[in-house]
């Protein structure tokens, strides 16, 4: 089953520096029908103004994946990690038994990000953080595994039987994916528009896939896609 979730229907929050849209219940936004999808608990679509961001705060027992759509984000934590992740690239923080971190837009333009939280297979453990640049040209018409707990080569590690994939799709190109029985998929367009099994998705629309499904994406406009496959 595929359920389309339009960007206009997402939960929202806005203050002087953050404009956020929530695919699932988060913070003040609560919808009992949208508490997560499999082990995927959070998918936030954030726009962060220049020279602002999330000040130091704590997490534990969560895999937190940040996909930067435009601009860049600078990470710093109490483990001594610091790094800048720019558009199209990904960072992963395994919160483990507890970590304090900040995520800051130190650029002169808005930063737009997807932040995903996936529940780990086990609680506790040493916190960790990593970031990686992925060649944009290599994604056209095929999937690139960005983060994975399934031993995928060159992917950032996460502590769950799940994978975060990215792709670009030119107008007229097609791309397939098989969601296996017993698994969950969640797909969001970062940019452009595609047809997914007959439904048209526009930028920042989502699609929740439950159970076995053969997915076919056809590019309408040049598109950028982020997809999670999880238990």
N, C-alpha and C positions, 0 to 999 in steps of 0.2 A: 504494500500500500504506500502511495505517495501523497503527502499532504503539503500543499503549497502554502507558505507563510509570507504574505506580502510585507514589504518594508513598512508600508503605511499602517499595518496592523500591530506592529511591535510595541512593547512597552517603552516608555520614554522617561528621560530625566535630563534636566538642563540647569546649569548654574553659570556663574560668570566666566568659567574657563572650560567646562566640559559639556558636550552635547552627546548624550548616550541613547542608544536604542538596544533593547533587550529581547533576544529571541526566546529566552526562558525567564522564569521568575528570578528576580535578583533585586537586592536592596529593598526599596519601598514598593517595587512592582511585584505583585503576586497574582498569579493565575494558576489555580490548581490543575488545570489541564496542560500546563506547560512548566513542569518541574524539572525537566531534563529529557534526554533521549538516550536510553541505555545508560552507559557510564558517562556520557557527555552531560555535564551539569550546567554549564554556562556558555553562552555565545553572545558576547557584547560587541556592539558596533559603536566605537567611540571616536569623536572628533575632539582633539585637545588643542587649545590655542597655544601660540608661541610663548616660550618662557614660563610655562605652567606645567602642572602634571600632578601625579599622585605622590604625596609626601611619604616619608618612611612609615610603613605599616607592616603588620605581620600576617603570615599564612602558615598552615600546616596541613599535611595529608591531602595534597591536591597537586595534580600536574597542570601547570598553567602555561599555555602556548600563546604567544603573541605574534600575529601576522601583520606586518606593517604594509598598509595600502598606499599611503603617500606620506612624504616627509620622513622623519626618523624619530626614534625613541632611544633615550639613554637610560640604561639600567645601572643601579648600584645597590649592593646588599651588604649585610653584616658578615658575610663569608669572605669579603675582599674582592668579589667579582665586580667588574665595571665594564660596560661595553655599549656601543652604539649600533642599533639595528635599523637599516634603512628600507625604503619601499621595495616590496617584493620578497623580502627576507624574513627570517623567523628566529625567535628566541624561545627557549624552553626553560622553565624553572620548576624543578621538583622540590616542593616545599618540605617534604619529609617530616621530621619531628619538630620543625619550626624554623622560619627564616624571616628576617626583617628586610624590606627592600623598598626602593622608590623607582618610579617610572616617570621620566621627565622629558618634555619636549623642549630641547635646548636650541631649536632651530628658529629661523625667522619666518616660518610659515606654519599653517595648521598641520598637525599630524593626524592621520586617520588610521585606525587599527581595528582588527578583529582580535578580541581576547577570548580564548577558549579555556574552560576548566574541565578536566577529565579526572574522575575519581581513580585513585591508584588501586592496584590489585592487593596491596598490603599497606597498612599504616606504619608510620615511623620511618626510620632510616635517615641517613645523612642527607641534608639538603644539597642541591646541585643546581647549576645554571650553565647554559651554553647558548651560543648563537651561531648562525651560519648563513653565508651568502649563497644563494642558489642562482646559477646562470639563467637569466630570463629567456634567452634564445632557445634553450634546450627544452622548454616546456610546450612549445607550440604543437598542438595536436596530440599531446601525450601527457600522462600523469608523471609527476615527480613526487616521490615520498619525502616529505619535509620533516616529519617527526614520527617515530614508530617505537612500539614496544615489542615488535615481532622480529627484531634482528635484521631489518632492512639496511643494506650497506649505504653509507653516506647520509643516513637520516639521523637527526638528533634523537637521542634516546628518551623515551617516556616509560613510566612504570605501570603499563596496562596493555592488555591485548587489544591494541587500537593503533590506527595510523591516521595521520593528517597528511593529505595530499593536495598538491596545487597543480594547476594547468592553465595555459592560455589557449584560446581557440579563435582562429580567424573566421571571419564571415564565410560561410559555406563549408567549413571543416566539420567533421564529426568525431566524437569521442565516446567510447563505451566504458561501462563498469558493471561488474556483477556483484551485487550484494548477496552474500550467502545466507542460507537459512539460519535463523537464530541470531542474526546480527542486526545492527541498526546503522543507518547512514544519515548524515546531515550535510547538506550542500548549500553554500551561499555564493552568490555572484559578487565578486569584489568590483567588477566593472563590466559594462557591455550588456548584451542580451543574448539569450539562447532559447532554443526549444528543448524541453526535457520531456521525452515520451509524450509529445503532443501539447504540453502546456508551455506557454511563453513565460520565461523568467527575465526580469529586468535587474539592473544593478541593485544589490543589497537585499533582494528577495531571497527567501530560504525555501528549502524543500526537505521535509522529514520523511525518511524511508524506513519502513518497518517490515522486517522479514525479507525473504528472498525476492529479489527483483533484478531484472535486466534493465540497465539505464542506458539511454542513448541521448547524448547531447549534440545539438546541431547549432553552429554559430549563426546568429542573425546579424549581430554586430560583433566586432572584435571583443572578446570577453576574457575575463580573468576569474578563475574558479578556485574555491577552497572547499575541500570535502573531508569529512571525518567518517571512518569506518570503525565501529567499535562493538563490543559485546553489550 
